[in-house]
Amino acid sequence: GVENHRIVELMDVARHFNETDNGSEVLIVDDNSYNTTAIAQLLSQMTVTSQIVFSGQQAVDKVEARIAARTPMYRLVLMDFSMPFMDGIETAKRIVKMVMAHNTRGEHAAQMVRAPFICICTAVAEKDRLKESERVFVHMLVQKPVFRKEMQSILARAGFVDELALQSDGQPMEELV
């Protein structure tokens, strides 16, 4: 409806500001420490820096801290769909709404924050749980397991052009999460 249209409009506006100032870090959000470690290791092999948190609330807190400190926003938030207390969709909603609230308060374009690219990793059964109204908050939905090739695709869509240019095509495909 009208609210979704406004959200899309504001997200589009936000994306045009500080594009070059956007950070090059990935925020990994998963309650499973095996998954976070595996993702961080793969990203490290791909010369991408990451931070790990284990809950949706921790992710929201990290994004909020970056907005408050005016430090570069995460380029990508890569998170699990199913987490206790706050799932990936709710976390994505809160992050996007927080960025939008900041941007509507900002008096100068230089204070605008670009929303991070949000990718949710999901099991097959969970994919159908994403309602149409929630799709506006998520840029990409990928099915587990995530392999190196899928990770390269995620990074490309999130704008990691320089990092991907360093990759060689001859690397073995590694299973992840």
Contacts in CASP RR format, 6 or more apart in sequence:
PFRMAT RR
TARGET T0000
AUTHOR 0000-0000-0000
METHOD contacts of the structure
MODEL  1
GVENHRIVELMDVARHFNETDNGSEVLIVDDNSYNTTAIAQLLSQMTVTS
QIVFSGQQAVDKVEARIAARTPMYRLVLMDFSMPFMDGIETAKRIVKMVM
AHNTRGEHAAQMVRAPFICICTAVAEKDRLKESERVFVHMLVQKPVFRKE
MQSILARAGFVDELALQSDGQPMEELV
4 133 0 8 1.000
4 136 0 8 1.000
7 96 0 8 1.000
7 100 0 8 1.000
7 136 0 8 1.000
7 137 0 8 1.000
8 136 0 8 1.000
10 100 0 8 1.000
10 103 0 8 1.000
10 104 0 8 1.000
11 96 0 8 1.000
11 99 0 8 1.000
11 100 0 8 1.000
11 115 0 8 1.000
11 136 0 8 1.000
13 103 0 8 1.000
13 112 0 8 1.000
14 99 0 8 1.000
14 100 0 8 1.000
14 103 0 8 1.000
14 112 0 8 1.000
14 113 0 8 1.000
14 114 0 8 1.000
14 115 0 8 1.000
15 114 0 8 1.000
15 115 0 8 1.000
17 103 0 8 1.000
17 109 0 8 1.000
17 110 0 8 1.000
17 112 0 8 1.000
17 113 0 8 1.000
17 114 0 8 1.000
18 73 0 8 1.000
18 110 0 8 1.000
18 112 0 8 1.000
18 113 0 8 1.000
18 114 0 8 1.000
19 114 0 8 1.000
21 72 0 8 1.000
21 114 0 8 1.000
22 72 0 8 1.000
22 73 0 8 1.000
22 75 0 8 1.000
22 114 0 8 1.000
23 72 0 8 1.000
23 73 0 8 1.000
23 74 0 8 1.000
23 75 0 8 1.000
24 48 0 8 1.000
24 49 0 8 1.000
24 72 0 8 1.000
24 75 0 8 1.000
24 160 0 8 1.000
24 163 0 8 1.000
25 48 0 8 1.000
25 49 0 8 1.000
25 50 0 8 1.000
25 51 0 8 1.000
25 72 0 8 1.000
25 74 0 8 1.000
25 75 0 8 1.000
25 76 0 8 1.000
26 43 0 8 1.000
26 48 0 8 1.000
26 49 0 8 1.000
26 50 0 8 1.000
26 51 0 8 1.000
26 74 0 8 1.000
26 75 0 8 1.000
26 76 0 8 1.000
26 77 0 8 1.000
26 78 0 8 1.000
27 50 0 8 1.000
27 51 0 8 1.000
27 53 0 8 1.000
27 59 0 8 1.000
27 62 0 8 1.000
27 63 0 8 1.000
27 74 0 8 1.000
27 76 0 8 1.000
27 77 0 8 1.000
27 78 0 8 1.000
27 79 0 8 1.000
27 116 0 8 1.000
28 36 0 8 1.000
28 39 0 8 1.000
28 40 0 8 1.000
28 43 0 8 1.000
28 50 0 8 1.000
28 51 0 8 1.000
28 52 0 8 1.000
28 53 0 8 1.000
28 78 0 8 1.000
28 79 0 8 1.000
29 53 0 8 1.000
29 54 0 8 1.000
29 55 0 8 1.000
29 56 0 8 1.000
29 58 0 8 1.000
29 59 0 8 1.000
29 77 0 8 1.000
29 78 0 8 1.000
29 79 0 8 1.000
29 80 0 8 1.000
29 83 0 8 1.000
29 88 0 8 1.000
29 91 0 8 1.000
30 36 0 8 1.000
30 39 0 8 1.000
30 52 0 8 1.000
30 54 0 8 1.000
30 79 0 8 1.000
30 80 0 8 1.000
30 83 0 8 1.000
30 121 0 8 1.000
30 177 0 8 1.000
31 54 0 8 1.000
31 55 0 8 1.000
31 80 0 8 1.000
31 83 0 8 1.000
31 84 0 8 1.000
32 80 0 8 1.000
32 177 0 8 1.000
33 54 0 8 1.000
35 80 0 8 1.000
35 177 0 8 1.000
36 52 0 8 1.000
36 54 0 8 1.000
37 52 0 8 1.000
38 176 0 8 1.000
38 177 0 8 1.000
39 50 0 8 1.000
39 78 0 8 1.000
39 146 0 8 1.000
39 176 0 8 1.000
39 177 0 8 1.000
40 50 0 8 1.000
40 52 0 8 1.000
42 148 0 8 1.000
42 151 0 8 1.000
42 174 0 8 1.000
42 176 0 8 1.000
43 49 0 8 1.000
43 50 0 8 1.000
43 151 0 8 1.000
44 50 0 8 1.000
46 148 0 8 1.000
46 151 0 8 1.000
46 152 0 8 1.000
46 155 0 8 1.000
46 163 0 8 1.000
46 164 0 8 1.000
46 166 0 8 1.000
46 167 0 8 1.000
47 163 0 8 1.000
47 166 0 8 1.000
48 155 0 8 1.000
48 160 0 8 1.000
48 163 0 8 1.000
51 62 0 8 1.000
51 74 0 8 1.000
53 59 0 8 1.000
53 61 0 8 1.000
53 62 0 8 1.000
55 83 0 8 1.000
55 84 0 8 1.000
55 85 0 8 1.000
55 86 0 8 1.000
56 79 0 8 1.000
56 83 0 8 1.000
56 85 0 8 1.000
56 86 0 8 1.000
56 88 0 8 1.000
56 90 0 8 1.000
56 91 0 8 1.000
57 85 0 8 1.000
57 86 0 8 1.000
57 91 0 8 1.000
59 77 0 8 1.000
59 79 0 8 1.000
59 91 0 8 1.000
59 95 0 8 1.000
60 86 0 8 1.000
60 91 0 8 1.000
60 94 0 8 1.000
60 95 0 8 1.000
60 98 0 8 1.000
62 74 0 8 1.000
63 73 0 8 1.000
63 74 0 8 1.000
63 77 0 8 1.000
63 95 0 8 1.000
63 98 0 8 1.000
63 99 0 8 1.000
63 116 0 8 1.000
64 98 0 8 1.000
66 72 0 8 1.000
66 73 0 8 1.000
66 74 0 8 1.000
67 73 0 8 1.000
67 98 0 8 1.000
67 99 0 8 1.000
67 102 0 8 1.000
67 113 0 8 1.000
70 111 0 8 1.000
73 99 0 8 1.000
73 113 0 8 1.000
73 114 0 8 1.000
73 115 0 8 1.000
73 116 0 8 1.000
74 116 0 8 1.000
75 116 0 8 1.000
75 117 0 8 1.000
75 158 0 8 1.000
75 159 0 8 1.000
75 160 0 8 1.000
76 116 0 8 1.000
76 117 0 8 1.000
76 118 0 8 1.000
76 119 0 8 1.000
76 154 0 8 1.000
76 155 0 8 1.000
76 158 0 8 1.000
76 160 0 8 1.000
77 92 0 8 1.000
77 95 0 8 1.000
77 116 0 8 1.000
77 117 0 8 1.000
77 118 0 8 1.000
77 119 0 8 1.000
78 119 0 8 1.000
78 121 0 8 1.000
78 154 0 8 1.000
79 88 0 8 1.000
79 91 0 8 1.000
79 92 0 8 1.000
79 118 0 8 1.000
79 119 0 8 1.000
79 120 0 8 1.000
79 121 0 8 1.000
80 88 0 8 1.000
80 120 0 8 1.000
80 121 0 8 1.000
80 122 0 8 1.000
81 87 0 8 1.000
81 88 0 8 1.000
81 89 0 8 1.000
81 120 0 8 1.000
81 121 0 8 1.000
81 122 0 8 1.000
81 123 0 8 1.000
81 126 0 8 1.000
81 129 0 8 1.000
82 88 0 8 1.000
82 122 0 8 1.000
82 123 0 8 1.000
82 126 0 8 1.000
83 91 0 8 1.000
86 94 0 8 1.000
88 120 0 8 1.000
89 120 0 8 1.000
89 130 0 8 1.000
89 134 0 8 1.000
89 137 0 8 1.000
89 138 0 8 1.000
92 118 0 8 1.000
92 120 0 8 1.000
92 134 0 8 1.000
92 137 0 8 1.000
92 138 0 8 1.000
93 134 0 8 1.000
93 137 0 8 1.000
95 115 0 8 1.000
95 116 0 8 1.000
95 118 0 8 1.000
95 137 0 8 1.000
96 115 0 8 1.000
96 118 0 8 1.000
96 136 0 8 1.000
96 137 0 8 1.000
99 113 0 8 1.000
99 114 0 8 1.000
99 115 0 8 1.000
100 115 0 8 1.000
102 111 0 8 1.000
102 113 0 8 1.000
103 111 0 8 1.000
103 112 0 8 1.000
103 113 0 8 1.000
106 112 0 8 1.000
117 139 0 8 1.000
117 140 0 8 1.000
117 157 0 8 1.000
117 158 0 8 1.000
117 159 0 8 1.000
118 137 0 8 1.000
118 138 0 8 1.000
118 139 0 8 1.000
118 140 0 8 1.000
119 138 0 8 1.000
119 139 0 8 1.000
119 140 0 8 1.000
119 141 0 8 1.000
119 142 0 8 1.000
119 154 0 8 1.000
119 157 0 8 1.000
119 158 0 8 1.000
120 130 0 8 1.000
120 138 0 8 1.000
120 140 0 8 1.000
120 141 0 8 1.000
120 142 0 8 1.000
121 142 0 8 1.000
121 143 0 8 1.000
121 144 0 8 1.000
121 146 0 8 1.000
121 177 0 8 1.000
122 130 0 8 1.000
122 141 0 8 1.000
122 142 0 8 1.000
122 143 0 8 1.000
122 144 0 8 1.000
123 143 0 8 1.000
123 144 0 8 1.000
124 143 0 8 1.000
127 141 0 8 1.000
127 143 0 8 1.000
130 138 0 8 1.000
130 141 0 8 1.000
139 157 0 8 1.000
139 158 0 8 1.000
140 154 0 8 1.000
140 157 0 8 1.000
142 150 0 8 1.000
142 154 0 8 1.000
144 177 0 8 1.000
145 175 0 8 1.000
145 176 0 8 1.000
145 177 0 8 1.000
146 154 0 8 1.000
146 176 0 8 1.000
146 177 0 8 1.000
147 173 0 8 1.000
147 174 0 8 1.000
147 175 0 8 1.000
147 176 0 8 1.000
148 171 0 8 1.000
148 172 0 8 1.000
148 173 0 8 1.000
148 174 0 8 1.000
148 176 0 8 1.000
149 173 0 8 1.000
151 176 0 8 1.000
152 164 0 8 1.000
152 167 0 8 1.000
155 163 0 8 1.000
155 164 0 8 1.000
156 164 0 8 1.000
END
